[in-house]
Every structure is written in structure tokens, then in C-alpha cells.
């Protein structure tokens, strides 16, 4: 059964994702369970009737998310306007801090979310980043951070005098021949906080922001940023204000790739040309942040037909309501789920994979379950980095919740009394977790054919391409030999 394109694919979301976001200015104003004795080959047949009956439930759930989109967008816009007003005053007080008004990409990502989490606001520093010296540090000093470094000021460079002030600068004690000292992120954060406090007082006194929208007390200094809570209507949104240095850096995963499977080629060329952001990693070190590049990749997926973004929105809501108990328990973040979608888009690159809503969600679920079972969610641009490591999550308990949903999703999708009824039997039996753990011992399993086997286990494999079916059956027989399939 092939669904028509959803509102999300055709409507407001696509207005953001189909168009390339403007450049930021430097200064801005499957088969059923097998009976005993059945063939060891996976059975390919039409979508089961029980599955077809349940498809509208997924659409009801998605429509409920869409029904809240307009009001949430308005609340976000009002809160963001307050933050930008404050940052405009910060720039007037201290020109070293710029304002980035090109927020289309952030609005696009916010529209996909229903979970309540901090929203990043980058504050670019007015500095010639290409003149700065990147001093990489060892893994031990970086504490396992990605691309950690110091930002050195060259001795002979012109136009950097304002960054040699004591409030942001620390002179080099080692007598470096190349650098006279470094821009210290901890000092930059303290200056930015002082300017924000002054901006809040000024804007409230001159009635530039709505009464009650925020106060000085709503500003908190976190380890790596400034937390600012802004009231917008009945909702309070939390913004994570982060100073950034934008610099052109290499992205080996994308460089030289004419086409990453599942992504439009032209979009990748544009993304590779974007500058990466250096953000505070500690009081002394900066690190490479790839959040902007990843969101651009997400936007590229929005230009394609299908339910890729819809599936992300659904799982983000299920994660918030069911897996995290309405946000009361620690768990997966939107960033985790975004990474899962990016991997799923690569592993399932053809349009048929995303034509039907329920099947699209299951493509994310099989990738997520595999990552939880192996306790490894690779960073999309730096696969050697595990996003689940040191996350402080009970991955065993989280796996159980996600598997329970994947096996019987109906209970979590019912949003009002008309959806009450008996749930179909579980989609999978025993042996799933052993099958999911295979990539941990043999990385070659991280491929489309292996994940097609997982889709078949959940009765969500509906691809008719002969080569892909043959590859899936080959992997299936291999897992039988290894004893990973329950038969």
C-alpha cells in the first residue's frame, strides 16, 4: 500500500527544506512469523491485511502532530524574536559579538520536533577566522572530544587587536614563535553573559521586549553555553546561547563524494562548501561542531518525496511521550534520532523505501534498535565517534522500550477513544536481539541487505527489486548458519 505524500512532505516543512537556506551574513541586522517447518528463506508476499488495517492509525498520529504545528511555530517565532532583540543590543554594547538573523534552518528543525529540549542559538564572533591558528590537542587533553583545539592569535596578524584584550585573551607562556596567545572560550562566555545581562535590563527598561517574557534570573551559565528561558504564550522555551567561530574545515566523509546514497548530489556540494563552527569544549578548549552541517543534510532529505521527515517527527514524539515518560526520564535526544534518520537514508536509498508511512518509520526503528543492541550510534560525519558513549543512559532499559514499541506500536499511537481496540499480536519473536548485535562483531553487516533482513522480521520489507531481494536472502541464510535467526 502506497500512501500519498503527507502534509509534512508537501506543506510548510517543505517550504524550508526544498529551498537551500540563505547563507548566514557576517553581520546581520515483510513476511509473517514463520511456523515450524517453514522454509528457511524469507517469504516475500504482499503487505499483510492486518498491517494495512493499522496504517490509518499512523496517519492519525501524524495529523495530530500537524494540528499543533502552526501554534508551535508562532510560539517559537515570538521567543526567538526576544532572543534576537537581546543579541542586537549585545552587538551594540560589544561589536565583537555578531547577530545571525538567518534562522530558517533552525525554524525548519524546530518544526520537525515535538520534544521539549534546548534550542541552540549561535553567536558568531567578529574575527577573521582564517587568520587564526588552529592548535590541535591530544585525545588525553581533549577528554575524548571531537576535533578539540586552541585558537591562537598570530603575532603578526592585523585586525585582531580587539581579541587581545584581557577579558577574552590569554598570553602564551611558552614563547611560541607563531602565536602570542589564545582566545579563551571560558572568558568569552563570561563576557557574553555580562553583555546579555546588560541587554536584558536595557530592553526591559525601554520596552523592547514583552513584559514577563524573561528576566535576568532566567539567564544561567552552563558549562559550555548560556541557558536562557523565554516565555512565549503559555509555553517557556529554553535557548542555549553559544559563541562560535566559523571557519572552513575539511569534512572527509563528504569531500570527494560525488553522491552519498540517499541524498541529492547538488545538496551535498553545497553543504561541503559551508563553514563549520568551533564552539566551547571546556574553559580552555574549542571543538568542532557539526550540528549545522547535519541539519543541512536533514534539509536535503526534505527535498525528496516520501516520509523521511514524517518518520523522524513521529519517533521524536513517541520518544518524548513513551520512552522518556513525557520528558521526565533521561533518554534519547532529537539529535540522536536525527542521526538515525541520516544513516537510514543512506542504508535505504531508493524512493520505494519511503513511500509508505509505516514502512518509513520501521526503517528508522531497525537502525535504532541495532545501535541500542550494539551500544553504538556512529556520528554520521565521524563514524569513529559513538554518540551513545558517556551519554549516561540505561541502554538496556531503553532497548526494551524501543523493541516493545516496534513489536506492538498500536498502544503508543492511540491518541483518543476512537483508536481503542485490541492490538495485533507481536510482530517478532525470540532471537531478535542476537540478530541485532551482529554488526558489533562484524562491521560488514552494517549494510542494506542486513537491515532488509531486520525489516522482514518486522513484516516491513516490501521491495521488489530482484538484486536487493537476493542480497537480503543471502544475508538471511548466513544468519541462519550463525544461529542468529530463530527459525
C-alpha positions in Angstrom: 0.0 0.0 0.0 1.5 3.3 -1.1 0.4 6.4 0.8 0.0 9.8 -0.8 2.7 12.3 0.1 2.0 13.7 3.6 1.2 17.3 4.6 4.7 17.4 6.0 6.2 16.4 2.7 4.1 18.9 0.7 3.4 21.8 3.1 5.1 24.2 5.4 8.0 21.9 6.2 8.9 21.6 2.6 8.9 25.4 2.2 12.0 25.3 4.4 13.6 22.1 3.2 13.1 22.3 -0.5 15.0 25.6 -0.7 18.6 26.0 0.2 18.7 28.1 3.3 20.3 31.5 2.8 23.9 31.9 3.6 24.5 33.4 7.0 25.7 37.0 6.8 29.0 38.0 8.5 27.0 40.8 10.3 23.3 40.5 10.2 20.6 43.1 11.1 7.6 -8.1 5.3 6.6 -11.6 6.0 4.6 -13.0 8.9 6.1 -15.1 11.7 7.1 -18.4 10.4 5.5 -21.6 11.5 7.6 -24.6 12.5 8.9 -26.4 9.4 8.5 -23.4 7.1 11.1 -22.6 4.5 14.3 -21.1 5.8 14.1 -18.5 3.0 12.4 -15.2 4.0 8.9 -15.3 2.4 8.1 -12.3 0.2 4.4 -11.5 -0.1 2.0 -8.6 -0.3 1.6 -6.4 2.8 -0.5 -8.4 5.3 -4.1 -7.4 5.8 -3.6 -6.7 9.5 -0.8 -4.3 8.6 -3.0 -2.5 6.1 -5.7 -2.0 8.6 -3.3 -0.4 11.0 -1.9 2.1 8.5 -4.5 4.8 9.2 -3.5 4.9 12.9 -0.1 6.2 11.9 -1.7 8.9 9.8 -4.0 9.9 12.7 -0.9 10.2 14.9 0.9 12.3 12.3 -2.1 14.6 11.7 -2.3 15.2 15.5 1.3 16.4 15.3 0.5 18.6 12.3 -2.5 20.1 14.1 -0.2 21.7 16.7 2.4 22.9 14.1 1.0 26.4 13.5 0.7 27.4 17.2 4.1 26.0 18.0 5.7 27.9 15.1 4.2 31.1 16.4 5.4 30.5 19.9 8.9 29.7 18.6 8.9 32.9 16.5 7.9 35.1 19.4 10.5 33.6 21.7 13.2 33.8 19.0 12.4 37.4 18.3 13.1 38.2 22.0 16.4 36.5 21.8 17.4 38.2 18.6 16.4 41.6 20.2 18.7 40.9 23.1 21.6 39.9 20.8 21.1 43.0 18.8 21.7 45.0 22.0 24.7 42.8 22.9 26.2 43.7 19.5 25.6 47.4 20.2 27.4 47.1 23.5 30.3 44.9 22.2 30.8 44.7 18.4 32.9 41.5 18.9 29.6 39.6 19.2 27.5 39.4 16.0 23.9 38.6 15.4 22.9 35.9 12.9 19.3 36.6 11.7 19.3 33.8 9.1 17.3 31.4 11.3 15.4 29.5 8.6 17.3 26.3 9.2 16.6 26.3 12.9 12.9 27.0 12.3 12.8 24.1 9.9 14.3 21.8 12.5 12.1 23.1 15.3 9.0 22.3 13.1 10.1 18.6 13.0 10.3 18.4 16.8 7.6 17.9 19.4 10.0 17.2 22.2 11.0 20.0 24.6 14.7 20.4 24.5 17.1 23.4 24.4 17.3 25.2 21.1 20.8 26.3 20.1 21.4 30.0 19.2 24.9 30.6 17.8 26.6 34.0 18.4 29.3 34.4 15.8 32.4 36.2 16.9 33.7 39.1 14.8 37.1 37.7 13.9 39.0 36.8 10.8 38.8 33.0 11.5 41.1 32.2 8.5 43.9 34.2 10.2 43.6 32.2 13.5 45.9 29.3 14.2 44.2 26.0 15.0 46.4 24.2 17.6 45.1 20.7 17.8 45.4 18.9 21.2 45.8 15.2 22.0 43.0 12.9 22.9 44.0 12.8 26.5 43.9 16.6 26.9 40.7 16.8 24.9 38.9 14.2 27.1 37.7 12.3 24.1 36.1 15.4 22.4 35.8 15.6 18.7 38.3 18.0 17.0 39.3 19.8 20.1 41.8 22.7 19.7 43.0 26.0 20.9 42.5 29.2 18.9 45.8 31.0 18.6 46.4 34.7 17.6 49.3 35.1 15.2 51.9 37.5 16.3 52.0 39.5 13.0 48.3 39.3 12.0 46.5 42.6 11.6 42.9 43.4 12.7 42.9 41.1 15.7 43.7 43.7 18.4 40.3 43.6 20.0 40.8 39.9 20.7 44.0 40.6 22.7 42.0 42.3 25.5 42.4 40.6 28.9 38.7 39.7 29.1 39.0 37.2 26.3 42.7 36.6 25.8 45.4 34.6 27.5 49.1 35.2 26.6 51.2 32.3 25.7 53.6 31.3 28.4 55.7 29.0 26.3 57.1 31.7 24.0 55.5 30.3 20.8 57.1 31.6 17.7 53.8 31.6 15.8 51.3 32.7 18.4 51.3 35.4 21.0 48.4 33.8 22.9 44.9 32.3 22.6 41.2 33.3 22.6 39.9 31.5 25.7 36.3 30.1 25.4 35.6 30.3 29.2 36.5 34.1 29.2 34.4 34.7 26.1 31.4 33.0 27.8 31.7 35.2 30.8 31.9 38.4 28.7 28.9 37.3 26.7 26.9 36.6 29.9 27.7 40.1 31.2 26.6 41.7 27.9 23.4 39.6 27.9 22.5 40.7 31.5 23.0 44.3 30.5 20.9 43.8 27.3 18.0 42.3 29.4 18.0 45.3 31.7 18.2 47.7 28.8 15.5 46.1 26.7 13.1 45.7 29.6 13.6 49.4 30.6 13.0 50.6 27.0 10.0 48.2 26.5 11.7 46.4 23.6 10.6 43.0 24.8 7.2 41.9 26.1 6.6 42.2 29.9 7.2 38.9 31.6 8.9 37.2 28.6 12.1 36.9 30.6 14.2 38.3 33.4 17.8 38.4 34.4 17.2 35.4 36.6 16.3 33.3 33.6 19.9 33.5 32.3 22.1 30.7 33.6 25.7 30.0 32.8 26.2 26.4 31.9 29.5 24.6 31.3 29.6 25.1 27.5 26.9 27.8 26.9 24.4 30.2 28.4 20.9 28.9 29.1 18.1 31.5 28.5 14.5 30.7 29.3 11.9 32.8 27.4 8.1 32.8 28.0 6.0 32.7 24.8 2.3 32.4 25.4 1.7 29.6 27.8 5.0 27.8 26.8 8.5 28.5 28.0 11.3 27.8 25.6 14.9 27.2 26.6 17.6 28.6 24.3 21.3 27.5 24.5 23.3 30.6 23.6 26.7 29.6 22.3 29.6 31.7 21.0 31.0 30.3 17.7 33.9 30.8 15.4 33.0 29.9 11.9 35.9 28.5 9.9 36.2 26.5 6.7 37.3 23.0 7.8 37.6 19.7 6.0 34.7 17.2 6.2 36.4 13.9 5.0 33.1 12.0 4.9 31.6 14.3 2.3 34.7 15.6 0.5 35.2 13.9 -2.8 31.9 12.0 -2.6 30.0 12.6 -5.8 27.0 11.1 -4.3 26.2 9.7 -0.8 23.5 7.1 -1.3 20.1 8.5 -0.4 21.0 12.2 -0.7 20.6 14.6 -3.7 24.1 15.3 -5.2 23.6 19.0 -5.6 22.8 19.4 -2.0 26.0 17.7 -0.9 28.1 20.0 -3.0 26.6 23.0 -1.3 27.0 21.5 2.2 30.7 20.7 1.7 31.3 24.4 0.9 29.7 25.5 4.3 31.9 26.6 7.2 32.0 24.5 10.3 31.6 26.0 13.7 34.1 25.9 16.6 32.3 26.1 19.9 33.5 25.8 23.6 34.5 22.3 24.6 35.8 23.4 28.0 37.1 26.5 29.7 40.3 26.3 27.7 39.5 24.4 24.5 37.2 24.7 21.5 35.8 21.9 19.5 34.3 21.3 16.0 30.5 21.3 16.0 28.9 19.6 13.0 25.3 20.4 14.1 24.8 22.9 11.3 26.1 20.6 8.6 23.9 17.7 9.9 20.8 20.0 9.8 21.7 20.9 6.3 21.8 17.2 5.4 18.4 16.9 7.1 17.1 19.7 4.9 18.4 18.0 1.8 16.3 14.9 2.7 13.3 17.2 2.9 13.6 17.9 -0.8 12.9 14.3 -1.7 9.4 12.7 -1.9 8.5 10.3 0.8 8.0 10.1 4.6 11.6 10.5 5.8 10.9 13.6 7.8 7.5 12.4 8.9 9.1 9.3 10.4 11.5 11.4 12.4 8.7 13.6 13.7 6.7 10.5 14.8 9.6 8.8 16.6 10.6 12.1 18.3 7.0 12.3 19.8 6.9 8.7 20.7 10.4 9.0 22.3 9.2 12.0 24.4 5.8 10.6 25.4 6.6 6.8 25.8 10.3 6.2 26.0 11.0 9.2 28.2 7.7 9.3 30.2 6.7 12.7 28.9 10.2 14.1 29.3 10.5 13.1 33.0 13.2 10.4 32.3 16.6 10.7 30.6 16.7 9.2 27.2 17.4 9.8 23.5 17.6 13.3 22.2 16.3 14.7 18.9 20.0 14.8 17.8 20.2 11.0 18.4 17.1 10.4 16.3 18.3 12.8 13.6 21.5 10.8 13.2 19.4 7.6 13.0 17.5 9.1 10.1 20.6 10.2 8.3 22.0 6.6 8.5 18.6 5.1 7.5 18.5 7.4 4.4 21.9 6.1 3.3 21.1 2.4 4.1 17.7 2.6 2.4 18.4 4.9 -0.6 15.6 4.3 -3.1 12.2 6.1 -3.1 10.2 2.9 -2.6 11.7 2.6 0.9 10.0 5.9 2.0 6.7 5.8 0.0 4.6 4.3 2.8 4.5 5.9 6.2 4.6 2.8 8.5 7.4 1.3 6.4 9.4 4.6 6.7 9.1 4.6 10.5 10.3 1.0 10.6 13.4 1.9 8.6 14.4 4.2 11.4 13.4 1.7 14.0 15.6 -1.1 12.8 18.6 1.2 12.6 17.9 2.5 16.1 17.4 -1.0 17.6 20.7 -2.2 16.1 22.5 0.8 17.6 21.0 0.2 21.0 21.7 -3.5 20.9 25.4 -2.9 19.9 25.6 0.2 22.2 27.0 2.2 19.3 25.4 5.0 17.4 28.1 6.3 15.0 28.3 10.0 14.3 27.2 10.5 10.7 30.2 12.6 9.6 32.7 11.0 12.0 31.7 7.3 12.4 34.6 6.6 14.8 32.7 8.6 17.4 30.0 6.8 19.4 27.1 9.2 20.3 25.8 6.8 23.0 29.1 6.6 24.8 29.2 8.5 28.1 25.6 9.6 27.5 24.6 8.4 30.9 21.7 6.3 29.6 20.4 2.9 30.7 20.7 1.5 27.2 19.4 -1.9 28.2 16.1 -0.5 29.5 15.9 1.9 26.6 16.3 -1.0 24.1 13.4 -2.9 25.8 11.1 0.1 25.4 12.0 0.6 21.7 11.7 -3.1 20.9 8.3 -3.2 22.7 7.1 -0.3 20.5 8.5 -1.8 17.3 6.8 -5.1 18.1 3.4 -3.6 19.1 3.3 0.1 18.2 -0.5 0.5 18.4 -0.8 1.3 22.1 1.6 4.2 21.8 -0.1 5.6 18.7 -3.6 5.8 20.1 -4.5 9.3 20.9 -8.2 9.2 21.6 -11.0 6.8 22.3 -11.8 6.1 18.7 -8.5 4.3 18.5 -9.2 1.9 21.3 -9.2 -1.8 20.4 -7.3 -5.0 20.6 -3.7 -4.8 19.4 -2.4 -7.3 16.8 0.0 -9.9 18.1 3.7 -9.0 18.4 5.5 -8.7 15.1 8.6 -10.5 16.2 9.5 -13.5 18.4 12.7 -14.5 20.2 16.2 -14.2 18.7 15.9 -10.6 17.6 18.5 -9.1 19.9 21.1 -11.7 18.9 20.5 -10.8 15.3 20.7 -7.1 16.0 24.1 -7.5 17.7 25.8 -9.0 14.6 27.4 -5.6 13.4 29.3 -5.3 16.7 31.4 -8.4 15.8 31.3 -8.0 12.0 31.1 -4.4 10.7 30.3 -5.7 7.2 26.8 -6.3 8.4 26.2 -2.5 8.5 24.7 -2.6 5.0 21.4 -2.5 3.3 21.0 -6.3 2.9 21.4 -6.9 6.7 18.8 -4.2 7.5 16.5 -5.6 4.9 16.5 -8.8 6.9 15.5 -6.8 10.0 12.7 -5.2 8.1 11.5 -8.6 7.0 11.4 -9.7 10.7 9.1 -6.8 11.4 7.0 -7.5 8.3 8.0 -4.2 6.7 10.1 -5.4 3.7 8.2 -4.6 0.6 10.9 -4.0 -2.0 10.5 -6.0 -5.3 14.0 -5.3 -6.8 15.5 -8.7 -7.6 19.1 -7.9 -6.8 18.1 -6.4 -3.4 15.9 -9.4 -2.6 18.7 -11.8 -3.5 21.2 -9.9 -1.3 18.7 -9.9 1.6 18.1 -13.7 1.3 21.9 -14.3 1.2 22.4 -12.5 4.4 19.4 -14.2 5.9 20.9 -17.6 5.2 24.2 -16.5 6.6 22.5 -15.5 9.9 20.8 -18.9 9.9 24.2 -20.5 9.7 25.5 -18.4 12.6 22.5 -19.4 14.7 21.2 -15.8 15.0 17.8 -16.5 13.4 15.2 -18.1 15.5 13.6 -20.1 12.5 
